Amino acid sequence: MSRSVQITNRTRHTVLVTRGEIADNLWTRFRGLMGRRALPEGYGLYFPRESAIHTFGMRIAIDVVYLDRACRVVHLTNVMRPLRLGPLVRGARDVLELPVGTLERTETRVGDFLEIKLL
């Protein structure tokens, strides 16, 4: 993963990602979070120009955020378990994978606006 990212929920004034990574090439998109045994709080994997994900090959569950072009949350998946295929979300342009509990901790909801800061 080449670039870092920080992500905040502008609507709720909460921080989702303090030290995240961007999956922005074929290899990083393919590998994703496969093989990881845990994700630290504050971590996130951001998939620009992606509208659906899966958890095949993963060992852990994740929270998932689907964003439109304006970085508005259009769909959420709390606790997506391994070996699952996520929905194809109409209007989604980007996807964010997070440690389980992040959506609850930050009170992120559909309709919230996120701010994505590339580092």
A tleap script that builds the chain and sets N, CA, C and O, in Angstrom:
source leaprc.protein.ff14SB
mol = sequence {
  NMET SER ARG SER VAL GLN ILE THR ASN ARG
  THR ARG HIE THR VAL LEU VAL THR ARG GLY
  GLU ILE ALA ASP ASN LEU TRP THR ARG PHE
  ARG GLY LEU MET GLY ARG ARG ALA LEU PRO
  GLU GLY TYR GLY LEU TYR PHE PRO ARG GLU
  SER ALA ILE HIE THR PHE GLY MET ARG ILE
  ALA ILE ASP VAL VAL TYR LEU ASP ARG ALA
  CYS ARG VAL VAL HIE LEU THR ASN VAL MET
  ARG PRO LEU ARG LEU GLY PRO LEU VAL ARG
  GLY ALA ARG ASP VAL LEU GLU LEU PRO VAL
  GLY THR LEU GLU ARG THR GLU THR ARG VAL
  GLY ASP PHE LEU GLU ILE LYS LEU CLEU
}
set mol.1.N position { 0.854 -1.162 0.000 }
set mol.1.CA position { 0.000 0.000 0.000 }
set mol.1.C position { 0.906 1.233 0.000 }
set mol.1.O position { 1.811 1.356 0.826 }
set mol.2.N position { 0.653 2.114 -0.913 }
set mol.2.CA position { 1.592 3.199 -1.119 }
set mol.2.C position { 1.265 4.478 -0.352 }
set mol.2.O position { 2.157 5.080 0.244 }
set mol.3.N position { 0.034 4.891 -0.358 }
set mol.3.CA position { -0.311 6.162 0.268 }
set mol.3.C position { -1.127 5.927 1.537 }
set mol.3.O position { -1.772 4.891 1.701 }
set mol.4.N position { -1.081 6.915 2.428 }
set mol.4.CA position { -1.842 6.849 3.671 }
set mol.4.C position { -3.059 7.757 3.585 }
set mol.4.O position { -3.141 8.644 2.736 }
set mol.5.N position { -4.004 7.510 4.489 }
set mol.5.CA position { -5.243 8.274 4.486 }
set mol.5.C position { -5.750 8.447 5.916 }
set mol.5.O position { -5.560 7.578 6.767 }
set mol.6.N position { -6.393 9.580 6.161 }
set mol.6.CA position { -7.130 9.833 7.404 }
set mol.6.C position { -8.562 10.154 6.998 }
set mol.6.O position { -8.795 10.854 6.013 }
set mol.7.N position { -9.530 9.631 7.772 }
set mol.7.CA position { -10.934 9.818 7.410 }
set mol.7.C position { -11.738 10.225 8.636 }
set mol.7.O position { -11.681 9.576 9.681 }
set mol.8.N position { -12.484 11.306 8.489 }
set mol.8.CA position { -13.341 11.780 9.562 }
set mol.8.C position { -14.789 11.841 9.083 }
set mol.8.O position { -15.069 11.967 7.891 }
set mol.9.N position { -15.692 11.747 10.050 }
set mol.9.CA position { -17.113 11.910 9.770 }
set mol.9.C position { -17.429 13.377 10.044 }
set mol.9.O position { -17.516 13.795 11.198 }
set mol.10.N position { -17.600 14.160 8.968 }
set mol.10.CA position { -17.876 15.595 9.102 }
set mol.10.C position { -19.223 15.853 9.760 }
set mol.10.O position { -19.382 16.844 10.473 }
set mol.11.N position { -20.178 14.987 9.534 }
set mol.11.CA position { -21.520 15.169 10.076 }
set mol.11.C position { -21.528 15.028 11.591 }
set mol.11.O position { -22.173 15.812 12.287 }
set mol.12.N position { -20.819 14.039 12.098 }
set mol.12.CA position { -20.847 13.721 13.535 }
set mol.12.C position { -19.595 14.156 14.281 }
set mol.12.O position { -19.492 13.975 15.494 }
set mol.13.N position { -18.641 14.731 13.551 }
set mol.13.CA position { -17.388 15.205 14.153 }
set mol.13.C position { -16.663 14.094 14.907 }
set mol.13.O position { -16.222 14.272 16.042 }
set mol.14.N position { -16.552 12.948 14.247 }
set mol.14.CA position { -15.841 11.810 14.816 }
set mol.14.C position { -14.766 11.349 13.832 }
set mol.14.O position { -14.830 11.646 12.639 }
set mol.15.N position { -13.784 10.623 14.350 }
set mol.15.CA position { -12.678 10.136 13.528 }
set mol.15.C position { -12.847 8.640 13.301 }
set mol.15.O position { -12.924 7.865 14.254 }
set mol.16.N position { -12.904 8.239 12.030 }
set mol.16.CA position { -12.999 6.824 11.683 }
set mol.16.C position { -11.621 6.209 11.492 }
set mol.16.O position { -11.343 5.116 11.987 }
set mol.17.N position { -10.752 6.924 10.764 }
set mol.17.CA position { -9.436 6.381 10.412 }
set mol.17.C position { -8.358 7.400 10.743 }
set mol.17.O position { -8.382 8.524 10.241 }
set mol.18.N position { -7.413 7.005 11.588 }
set mol.18.CA position { -6.273 7.868 11.899 }
set mol.18.C position { -5.040 7.463 11.113 }
set mol.18.O position { -4.184 8.296 10.813 }
set mol.19.N position { -4.949 6.182 10.782 }
set mol.19.CA position { -3.810 5.674 10.014 }
set mol.19.C position { -4.299 4.567 9.088 }
set mol.19.O position { -4.283 3.384 9.430 }
set mol.20.N position { -4.729 4.987 7.917 }
set mol.20.CA position { -5.257 4.028 6.965 }
set mol.20.C position { -4.396 3.929 5.725 }
set mol.20.O position { -3.416 4.656 5.558 }
set mol.21.N position { -4.786 3.015 4.866 }
set mol.21.CA position { -4.079 2.797 3.616 }
set mol.21.C position { -5.062 2.866 2.457 }
set mol.21.O position { -6.271 2.711 2.634 }
set mol.22.N position { -4.515 3.102 1.265 }
set mol.22.CA position { -5.333 3.196 0.066 }
set mol.22.C position { -5.019 2.020 -0.842 }
set mol.22.O position { -3.862 1.766 -1.176 }
set mol.23.N position { -6.056 1.313 -1.232 }
set mol.23.CA position { -5.911 0.218 -2.197 }
set mol.23.C position { -6.173 0.811 -3.570 }
set mol.23.O position { -7.314 0.875 -4.026 }
set mol.24.N position { -5.098 1.246 -4.222 }
set mol.24.CA position { -5.273 2.000 -5.461 }
set mol.24.C position { -4.550 1.408 -6.665 }
set mol.24.O position { -4.351 2.086 -7.672 }
set mol.25.N position { -4.158 0.133 -6.556 }
set mol.25.CA position { -3.600 -0.533 -7.730 }
set mol.25.C position { -4.081 -1.990 -7.724 }
set mol.25.O position { -4.683 -2.450 -6.754 }
set mol.26.N position { -3.812 -2.690 -8.793 }
set mol.26.CA position { -4.332 -4.050 -8.946 }
set mol.26.C position { -3.937 -4.961 -7.787 }
set mol.26.O position { -4.776 -5.702 -7.275 }
set mol.27.N position { -2.685 -4.918 -7.369 }
set mol.27.CA position { -2.217 -5.789 -6.295 }
set mol.27.C position { -2.858 -5.430 -4.952 }
set mol.27.O position { -3.342 -6.320 -4.254 }
set mol.28.N position { -2.873 -4.154 -4.576 }
set mol.28.CA position { -3.429 -3.772 -3.275 }
set mol.28.C position { -4.932 -4.012 -3.230 }
set mol.28.O position { -5.469 -4.331 -2.169 }
set mol.29.N position { -5.618 -3.867 -4.352 }
set mol.29.CA position { -7.055 -4.143 -4.397 }
set mol.29.C position { -7.313 -5.646 -4.255 }
set mol.29.O position { -8.230 -6.063 -3.547 }
set mol.30.N position { -6.494 -6.452 -4.935 }
set mol.30.CA position { -6.655 -7.905 -4.844 }
set mol.30.C position { -6.354 -8.401 -3.428 }
set mol.30.O position { -7.127 -9.174 -2.862 }
set mol.31.N position { -5.249 -7.963 -2.867 }
set mol.31.CA position { -4.823 -8.456 -1.555 }
set mol.31.C position { -5.736 -7.959 -0.440 }
set mol.31.O position { -6.102 -8.727 0.449 }
set mol.32.N position { -6.105 -6.690 -0.478 }
set mol.32.CA position { -6.985 -6.137 0.550 }
set mol.32.C position { -6.507 -6.465 1.946 }
set mol.32.O position { -5.357 -6.197 2.294 }
set mol.33.N position { -7.387 -7.046 2.749 }
set mol.33.CA position { -7.064 -7.395 4.132 }
set mol.33.C position { -6.839 -8.894 4.316 }
set mol.33.O position { -6.812 -9.382 5.446 }
set mol.34.N position { -6.680 -9.620 3.220 }
set mol.34.CA position { -6.486 -11.069 3.322 }
set mol.34.C position { -5.274 -11.398 4.186 }
set mol.34.O position { -4.223 -10.765 4.087 }
set mol.35.N position { -5.449 -12.399 5.029 }
set mol.35.CA position { -4.361 -12.894 5.854 }
set mol.35.C position { -4.166 -12.172 7.172 }
set mol.35.O position { -3.433 -12.663 8.031 }
set mol.36.N position { -4.789 -11.036 7.358 }
set mol.36.CA position { -4.609 -10.303 8.618 }
set mol.36.C position { -5.415 -10.971 9.728 }
set mol.36.O position { -6.535 -11.434 9.513 }
set mol.37.N position { -4.830 -11.007 10.895 }
set mol.37.CA position { -5.483 -11.637 12.050 }
set mol.37.C position { -6.254 -10.636 12.899 }
set mol.37.O position { -7.108 -11.024 13.696 }
set mol.38.N position { -5.957 -9.357 12.733 }
set mol.38.CA position { -6.634 -8.311 13.504 }
set mol.38.C position { -6.367 -6.968 12.835 }
set mol.38.O position { -5.417 -6.818 12.068 }
set mol.39.N position { -7.223 -5.994 13.140 }
set mol.39.CA position { -7.022 -4.626 12.678 }
set mol.39.C position { -6.998 -3.719 13.901 }
set mol.39.O position { -7.880 -3.816 14.753 }
set mol.40.N position { -6.009 -2.845 14.003 }
set mol.40.CA position { -5.977 -1.929 15.142 }
set mol.40.C position { -7.060 -0.863 15.025 }
set mol.40.O position { -7.462 -0.496 13.921 }
set mol.41.N position { -7.522 -0.376 16.149 }
set mol.41.CA position { -8.480 0.732 16.139 }
set mol.41.C position { -7.829 1.909 15.424 }
set mol.41.O position { -6.650 2.199 15.626 }
set mol.42.N position { -8.603 2.573 14.598 }
set mol.42.CA position { -8.088 3.712 13.850 }
set mol.42.C position { -7.564 3.349 12.476 }
set mol.42.O position { -7.180 4.228 11.704 }
set mol.43.N position { -7.545 2.053 12.161 }
set mol.43.CA position { -7.076 1.610 10.851 }
set mol.43.C position { -8.252 1.563 9.882 }
set mol.43.O position { -9.393 1.348 10.292 }
set mol.44.N position { -7.974 1.762 8.610 }
set mol.44.CA position { -8.973 1.601 7.563 }
set mol.44.C position { -8.292 1.348 6.239 }
set mol.44.O position { -7.180 1.821 6.003 }
set mol.45.N position { -8.954 0.603 5.375 }
set mol.45.CA position { -8.470 0.373 4.015 }
set mol.45.C position { -9.496 0.985 3.069 }
set mol.45.O position { -10.651 0.564 3.021 }
set mol.46.N position { -9.049 1.987 2.318 }
set mol.46.CA position { -9.909 2.777 1.441 }
set mol.46.C position { -9.740 2.310 -0.006 }
set mol.46.O position { -8.626 2.264 -0.528 }
set mol.47.N position { -10.863 1.965 -0.644 }
set mol.47.CA position { -10.887 1.520 -2.034 }
set mol.47.C position { -11.545 2.595 -2.892 }
set mol.47.O position { -12.770 2.608 -3.009 }
set mol.48.N position { -10.770 3.501 -3.498 }
set mol.48.CA position { -11.389 4.479 -4.403 }
set mol.48.C position { -11.877 3.787 -5.675 }
set mol.48.O position { -11.285 2.809 -6.132 }
set mol.49.N position { -12.951 4.305 -6.228 }
set mol.49.CA position { -13.536 3.782 -7.477 }
set mol.49.C position { -13.910 2.303 -7.363 }
set mol.49.O position { -13.634 1.510 -8.264 }
set mol.50.N position { -14.529 1.951 -6.264 }
set mol.50.CA position { -14.986 0.576 -6.036 }
set mol.50.C position { -16.397 0.639 -5.468 }
set mol.50.O position { -16.695 1.510 -4.652 }
set mol.51.N position { -17.273 -0.280 -5.892 }
set mol.51.CA position { -18.651 -0.246 -5.398 }
set mol.51.C position { -19.071 -1.528 -4.697 }
set mol.51.O position { -20.182 -1.609 -4.172 }
set mol.52.N position { -18.199 -2.529 -4.682 }
set mol.52.CA position { -18.539 -3.785 -4.004 }
set mol.52.C position { -17.251 -4.464 -3.533 }
set mol.52.O position { -16.195 -4.305 -4.144 }
set mol.53.N position { -17.354 -5.219 -2.445 }
set mol.53.CA position { -16.197 -5.931 -1.909 }
set mol.53.C position { -16.623 -7.332 -1.478 }
set mol.53.O position { -17.807 -7.666 -1.474 }
set mol.54.N position { -15.637 -8.135 -1.118 }
set mol.54.CA position { -15.903 -9.473 -0.586 }
set mol.54.C position { -14.925 -9.732 0.559 }
set mol.54.O position { -13.942 -9.011 0.730 }
set mol.55.N position { -15.210 -10.760 1.329 }
set mol.55.CA position { -14.307 -11.125 2.426 }
set mol.55.C position { -13.779 -12.545 2.250 }
set mol.55.O position { -13.433 -13.199 3.233 }
set mol.56.N position { -13.712 -13.027 1.018 }
set mol.56.CA position { -13.113 -14.329 0.752 }
set mol.56.C position { -11.619 -14.245 1.043 }
set mol.56.O position { -10.967 -13.270 0.668 }
set mol.57.N position { -11.082 -15.245 1.697 }
set mol.57.CA position { -9.665 -15.259 2.040 }
set mol.57.C position { -9.333 -14.463 3.289 }
set mol.57.O position { -8.167 -14.383 3.677 }
set mol.58.N position { -10.331 -13.875 3.923 }
set mol.58.CA position { -10.082 -13.099 5.135 }
set mol.58.C position { -10.337 -13.949 6.374 }
set mol.58.O position { -11.117 -14.901 6.347 }
set mol.59.N position { -9.670 -13.586 7.447 }
set mol.59.CA position { -9.797 -14.300 8.719 }
set mol.59.C position { -10.644 -13.535 9.739 }
set mol.59.O position { -11.026 -14.078 10.775 }
set mol.60.N position { -10.923 -12.297 9.438 }
set mol.60.CA position { -11.596 -11.426 10.402 }
set mol.60.C position { -12.848 -10.805 9.792 }
set mol.60.O position { -12.982 -10.700 8.572 }
set mol.61.N position { -13.757 -10.398 10.670 }
set mol.61.CA position { -14.935 -9.634 10.248 }
set mol.61.C position { -14.539 -8.157 10.170 }
set mol.61.O position { -13.578 -7.727 10.807 }
set mol.62.N position { -15.291 -7.392 9.384 }
set mol.62.CA position { -15.018 -5.963 9.224 }
set mol.62.C position { -16.329 -5.175 9.180 }
set mol.62.O position { -17.388 -5.736 8.896 }
set mol.63.N position { -16.251 -3.891 9.458 }
set mol.63.CA position { -17.324 -2.947 9.175 }
set mol.63.C position { -17.026 -2.353 7.804 }
set mol.63.O position { -15.861 -2.172 7.448 }
set mol.64.N position { -18.075 -2.047 7.024 }
set mol.64.CA position { -17.885 -1.544 5.666 }
set mol.64.C position { -18.757 -0.309 5.431 }
set mol.64.O position { -19.928 -0.273 5.810 }
set mol.65.N position { -18.154 0.704 4.796 }
set mol.65.CA position { -18.847 1.939 4.438 }
set mol.65.C position { -18.790 2.096 2.921 }
set mol.65.O position { -17.727 1.955 2.316 }
set mol.66.N position { -19.942 2.389 2.310 }
set mol.66.CA position { -20.032 2.655 0.874 }
set mol.66.C position { -20.337 4.140 0.705 }
set mol.66.O position { -21.264 4.665 1.321 }
set mol.67.N position { -19.544 4.816 -0.140 }
set mol.67.CA position { -19.654 6.262 -0.310 }
set mol.67.C position { -19.991 6.627 -1.752 }
set mol.67.O position { -19.584 5.941 -2.690 }
set mol.68.N position { -20.747 7.727 -1.917 }
set mol.68.CA position { -21.012 8.230 -3.263 }
set mol.68.C position { -19.943 9.253 -3.649 }
set mol.68.O position { -18.966 9.441 -2.924 }
set mol.69.N position { -20.133 9.909 -4.787 }
set mol.69.CA position { -19.138 10.876 -5.285 }
set mol.69.C position { -18.903 12.049 -4.342 }
set mol.69.O position { -17.823 12.639 -4.344 }
set mol.70.N position { -19.889 12.386 -3.551 }
set mol.70.CA position { -19.777 13.507 -2.620 }
set mol.70.C position { -19.242 13.064 -1.251 }
set mol.70.O position { -19.219 13.854 -0.308 }
set mol.71.N position { -18.817 11.818 -1.147 }
set mol.71.CA position { -18.350 11.223 0.117 }
set mol.71.C position { -19.469 11.121 1.141 }
set mol.71.O position { -19.237 11.194 2.348 }
set mol.72.N position { -20.689 10.950 0.640 }
set mol.72.CA position { -21.847 10.728 1.500 }
set mol.72.C position { -22.023 9.222 1.668 }
set mol.72.O position { -21.916 8.460 0.707 }
set mol.73.N position { -22.294 8.810 2.893 }
set mol.73.CA position { -22.504 7.392 3.180 }
set mol.73.C position { -23.832 6.965 2.566 }
set mol.73.O position { -24.884 7.513 2.894 }
set mol.74.N position { -23.770 5.960 1.652 }
set mol.74.CA position { -24.988 5.479 1.003 }
set mol.74.C position { -25.392 4.088 1.486 }
set mol.74.O position { -26.527 3.663 1.269 }
set mol.75.N position { -24.474 3.378 2.140 }
set mol.75.CA position { -24.794 2.052 2.679 }
set mol.75.C position { -23.745 1.680 3.718 }
set mol.75.O position { -22.583 2.071 3.612 }
set mol.76.N position { -24.169 0.922 4.720 }
set mol.76.CA position { -23.268 0.437 5.775 }
set mol.76.C position { -23.478 -1.054 5.971 }
set mol.76.O position { -24.591 -1.562 5.834 }
set mol.77.N position { -22.403 -1.743 6.291 }
set mol.77.CA position { -22.491 -3.136 6.708 }
set mol.77.C position { -21.726 -3.266 8.011 }
set mol.77.O position { -20.506 -3.110 8.050 }
set mol.78.N position { -22.457 -3.552 9.073 }
set mol.78.CA position { -21.830 -3.804 10.368 }
set mol.78.C position { -21.481 -5.286 10.450 }
set mol.78.O position { -22.317 -6.143 10.165 }
set mol.79.N position { -20.265 -5.577 10.832 }
set mol.79.CA position { -19.795 -6.944 11.065 }
set mol.79.C position { -20.005 -7.848 9.842 }
set mol.79.O position { -20.790 -8.796 9.887 }
set mol.80.N position { -19.309 -7.547 8.775 }
set mol.80.CA position { -19.307 -8.431 7.604 }
set mol.80.C position { -18.297 -9.535 7.881 }
set mol.80.O position { -17.098 -9.283 8.006 }
set mol.81.N position { -18.787 -10.734 7.973 }
set mol.81.CA position { -17.960 -11.880 8.346 }
set mol.81.C position { -17.127 -12.393 7.160 }
set mol.81.O position { -17.431 -12.082 6.008 }
set mol.82.N position { -16.076 -13.178 7.444 }
set mol.82.CA position { -15.284 -13.771 6.364 }
set mol.82.C position { -16.141 -14.650 5.450 }
set mol.82.O position { -17.196 -15.146 5.845 }
set mol.83.N position { -15.665 -14.824 4.239 }
set mol.83.CA position { -16.307 -15.675 3.225 }
set mol.83.C position { -17.676 -15.160 2.786 }
set mol.83.O position { -18.586 -15.943 2.515 }
set mol.84.N position { -17.812 -13.839 2.720 }
set mol.84.CA position { -19.066 -13.224 2.288 }
set mol.84.C position { -18.840 -12.353 1.062 }
set mol.84.O position { -17.742 -11.847 0.831 }
set mol.85.N position { -19.894 -12.190 0.289 }
set mol.85.CA position { -19.896 -11.278 -0.842 }
set mol.85.C position { -20.782 -10.103 -0.464 }
set mol.85.O position { -21.962 -10.279 -0.162 }
set mol.86.N position { -20.213 -8.910 -0.482 }
set mol.86.CA position { -20.977 -7.721 -0.131 }
set mol.86.C position { -21.925 -7.325 -1.243 }
set mol.86.O position { -21.801 -7.814 -2.366 }
set mol.87.N position { -22.866 -6.451 -0.948 }
set mol.87.CA position { -23.831 -6.034 -1.959 }
set mol.87.C position { -23.194 -5.114 -2.996 }
set mol.87.O position { -22.207 -4.435 -2.717 }
set mol.88.N position { -23.762 -5.104 -4.176 }
set mol.88.CA position { -23.405 -4.110 -5.180 }
set mol.88.C position { -24.313 -2.917 -4.890 }
set mol.88.O position { -25.524 -2.987 -5.103 }
set mol.89.N position { -23.735 -1.842 -4.412 }
set mol.89.CA position { -24.525 -0.714 -3.919 }
set mol.89.C position { -24.664 0.348 -5.012 }
set mol.89.O position { -23.681 0.945 -5.450 }
set mol.90.N position { -25.881 0.562 -5.429 }
set mol.90.CA position { -26.164 1.580 -6.448 }
set mol.90.C position { -25.769 2.958 -5.906 }
set mol.90.O position { -26.140 3.334 -4.794 }
set mol.91.N position { -25.023 3.685 -6.703 }
set mol.91.CA position { -24.592 5.036 -6.318 }
set mol.91.C position { -23.276 5.059 -5.562 }
set mol.91.O position { -22.716 6.132 -5.340 }
set mol.92.N position { -22.770 3.904 -5.162 }
set mol.92.CA position { -21.497 3.867 -4.438 }
set mol.92.C position { -20.343 4.049 -5.412 }
set mol.92.O position { -20.340 3.479 -6.504 }
set mol.93.N position { -19.378 4.840 -5.011 }
set mol.93.CA position { -18.182 5.043 -5.818 }
set mol.93.C position { -16.924 4.594 -5.104 }
set mol.93.O position { -15.949 4.217 -5.755 }
set mol.94.N position { -16.924 4.624 -3.776 }
set mol.94.CA position { -15.772 4.236 -2.973 }
set mol.94.C position { -16.235 3.342 -1.832 }
set mol.94.O position { -17.387 3.407 -1.403 }
set mol.95.N position { -15.314 2.502 -1.344 }
set mol.95.CA position { -15.618 1.611 -0.225 }
set mol.95.C position { -14.518 1.740 0.820 }
set mol.95.O position { -13.344 1.902 0.489 }
set mol.96.N position { -14.911 1.667 2.070 }
set mol.96.CA position { -13.988 1.764 3.193 }
set mol.96.C position { -14.187 0.560 4.103 }
set mol.96.O position { -15.298 0.301 4.565 }
set mol.97.N position { -13.100 -0.182 4.362 }
set mol.97.CA position { -13.133 -1.333 5.264 }
set mol.97.C position { -12.505 -0.928 6.594 }
set mol.97.O position { -11.431 -0.326 6.632 }
set mol.98.N position { -13.195 -1.269 7.685 }
set mol.98.CA position { -12.812 -0.822 9.026 }
set mol.98.C position { -12.847 -1.959 10.034 }
set mol.98.O position { -13.492 -2.979 9.797 }
set mol.99.N position { -12.157 -1.791 11.160 }
set mol.99.CA position { -12.286 -2.784 12.233 }
set mol.99.C position { -13.729 -2.832 12.738 }
set mol.99.O position { -14.412 -1.808 12.785 }
set mol.100.N position { -14.179 -4.013 13.111 }
set mol.100.CA position { -15.518 -4.163 13.681 }
set mol.100.C position { -15.648 -3.251 14.903 }
set mol.100.O position { -14.747 -3.174 15.738 }
set mol.101.N position { -16.780 -2.570 14.986 }
set mol.101.CA position { -17.049 -1.668 16.102 }
set mol.101.C position { -16.823 -0.212 15.768 }
set mol.101.O position { -17.260 0.667 16.511 }
set mol.102.N position { -16.143 0.065 14.654 }
set mol.102.CA position { -15.859 1.455 14.289 }
set mol.102.C position { -17.142 2.219 13.980 }
set mol.102.O position { -17.290 3.363 14.408 }
set mol.103.N position { -18.067 1.611 13.249 }
set mol.103.CA position { -19.308 2.304 12.899 }
set mol.103.C position { -20.129 2.624 14.141 }
set mol.103.O position { -20.706 3.705 14.255 }
set mol.104.N position { -20.177 1.676 15.068 }
set mol.104.CA position { -20.909 1.919 16.316 }
set mol.104.C position { -20.218 2.989 17.156 }
set mol.104.O position { -20.875 3.888 17.682 }
set mol.105.N position { -18.899 2.895 17.282 }
set mol.105.CA position { -18.135 3.851 18.111 }
set mol.105.C position { -18.267 5.272 17.585 }
set mol.105.O position { -18.359 6.216 18.370 }
set mol.106.N position { -18.278 5.435 16.270 }
set mol.106.CA position { -18.337 6.772 15.667 }
set mol.106.C position { -19.758 7.216 15.348 }
set mol.106.O position { -19.975 8.337 14.887 }
set mol.107.N position { -20.730 6.332 15.594 }
set mol.107.CA position { -22.141 6.609 15.326 }
set mol.107.C position { -22.389 6.992 13.868 }
set mol.107.O position { -23.278 7.791 13.572 }
set mol.108.N position { -21.602 6.421 12.967 }
set mol.108.CA position { -21.744 6.710 11.538 }
set mol.108.C position { -23.033 6.117 11.012 }
set mol.108.O position { -23.368 4.969 11.302 }
set mol.109.N position { -23.769 6.926 10.221 }
set mol.109.CA position { -25.062 6.532 9.683 }
set mol.109.C position { -25.138 6.850 8.191 }
set mol.109.O position { -24.370 7.668 7.683 }
set mol.110.N position { -26.064 6.201 7.497 }
set mol.110.CA position { -26.343 6.527 6.100 }
set mol.110.C position { -26.754 7.998 6.044 }
set mol.110.O position { -27.555 8.456 6.859 }
set mol.111.N position { -26.208 8.725 5.088 }
set mol.111.CA position { -26.481 10.156 4.948 }
set mol.111.C position { -25.377 11.039 5.499 }
set mol.111.O position { -25.307 12.218 5.152 }
set mol.112.N position { -24.508 10.497 6.352 }
set mol.112.CA position { -23.376 11.258 6.883 }
set mol.112.C position { -22.387 11.566 5.761 }
set mol.112.O position { -22.306 10.837 4.772 }
set mol.113.N position { -21.640 12.648 5.928 }
set mol.113.CA position { -20.589 13.007 4.984 }
set mol.113.C position { -19.233 12.772 5.623 }
set mol.113.O position { -18.977 13.195 6.750 }
set mol.114.N position { -18.358 12.082 4.877 }
set mol.114.CA position { -17.011 11.816 5.369 }
set mol.114.C position { -16.027 12.726 4.662 }
set mol.114.O position { -16.263 13.169 3.538 }
set mol.115.N position { -14.926 12.997 5.332 }
set mol.115.CA position { -13.822 13.752 4.733 }
set mol.115.C position { -12.630 12.827 4.618 }
set mol.115.O position { -12.200 12.227 5.604 }
set mol.116.N position { -12.098 12.714 3.417 }
set mol.116.CA position { -10.986 11.816 3.146 }
set mol.116.C position { -9.764 12.665 2.863 }
set mol.116.O position { -9.725 13.423 1.894 }
set mol.117.N position { -8.760 12.526 3.727 }
set mol.117.CA position { -7.536 13.302 3.609 }
set mol.117.C position { -6.399 12.380 3.208 }
set mol.117.O position { -5.964 11.544 4.000 }
set mol.118.N position { -5.913 12.529 1.973 }
set mol.118.CA position { -4.799 11.719 1.485 }
set mol.118.C position { -3.500 12.312 2.011 }
set mol.118.O position { -3.293 13.524 1.954 }
set mol.119.N position { -2.640 11.461 2.517 }
set mol.119.CA position { -1.382 11.920 3.104 }
set mol.119.C position { -0.197 11.578 2.218 }
set mol.119.O position { 0.942 11.893 2.563 }
savepdb mol mol.pdb
quit
